[in-house]
Amino acid sequence: MKTPNVENIVVDEVHQRTFVVMARRLLTDGELYSAIRVALMKRGGKALEKGERLVITSAAV
């Protein structure tokens, strides 16, 4: 399996959070938000702190 090498970056300017989704290719908006939503649910629904950066490795896409 190839290692993820594309950083798909989403910045939430209102809450000052950054999400980085590592994948094999550039993801669509829907794929990005789905990956972020799943990662947040795996954290127990806890929101990120102000200024926090969450790096997600997406193997499903």
C-alpha positions as CSV (number, residue, x, y, z in Angstrom):
1,M,0.0,0.0,0.0
2,K,1.3,3.4,-0.9
3,T,2.0,5.9,1.9
4,P,-0.2,9.0,2.1
5,N,1.7,12.0,0.7
6,V,-0.9,14.7,-0.1
7,E,-1.8,17.2,2.6
8,N,-5.4,18.3,2.3
9,I,-5.6,21.3,4.6
10,V,-8.9,22.8,6.0
11,V,-8.7,25.9,8.2
12,D,-11.6,26.9,10.4
13,E,-10.9,30.6,10.8
14,V,-13.8,31.2,13.2
15,H,-12.7,28.7,15.8
16,Q,-9.0,29.0,14.9
17,R,-8.5,25.3,14.2
18,T,-6.6,23.5,11.4
19,F,-7.4,20.1,10.0
20,V,-4.8,18.2,7.9
21,V,-6.1,15.1,6.1
22,M,-3.3,13.0,4.7
23,A,-4.3,11.0,1.6
24,R,-3.0,9.5,-1.6
25,R,-4.8,12.1,-3.7
26,L,-6.4,15.5,-3.5
27,L,-9.8,15.0,-1.8
28,T,-13.1,16.7,-2.6
29,D,-14.9,18.9,-0.1
30,G,-17.3,16.2,0.8
31,E,-14.6,13.6,1.4
32,L,-12.6,16.1,3.5
33,Y,-15.5,17.0,5.8
34,S,-16.5,13.3,6.1
35,A,-13.0,12.4,7.2
36,I,-12.9,15.3,9.7
37,R,-16.3,14.4,11.0
38,V,-15.3,10.7,11.5
39,A,-12.0,11.7,13.2
40,L,-13.9,14.0,15.6
41,M,-16.4,11.3,16.5
42,K,-13.5,8.9,17.2
43,R,-12.2,11.5,19.7
44,G,-15.5,11.2,21.5
45,G,-17.0,14.3,20.0
46,K,-14.6,16.5,21.9
47,A,-14.0,19.8,20.1
48,L,-10.4,20.9,19.4
49,E,-8.9,23.6,21.5
50,K,-8.4,27.1,20.1
51,G,-5.4,27.0,17.8
52,E,-5.1,23.2,17.8
53,R,-4.1,21.3,14.7
54,L,-5.5,17.8,14.0
55,V,-3.7,15.5,11.5
56,I,-5.8,12.7,10.1
57,T,-4.5,9.9,7.9
58,S,-7.2,8.8,5.5
59,A,-6.8,5.2,4.4
60,A,-10.4,4.8,3.1
61,V,-10.0,7.2,0.2
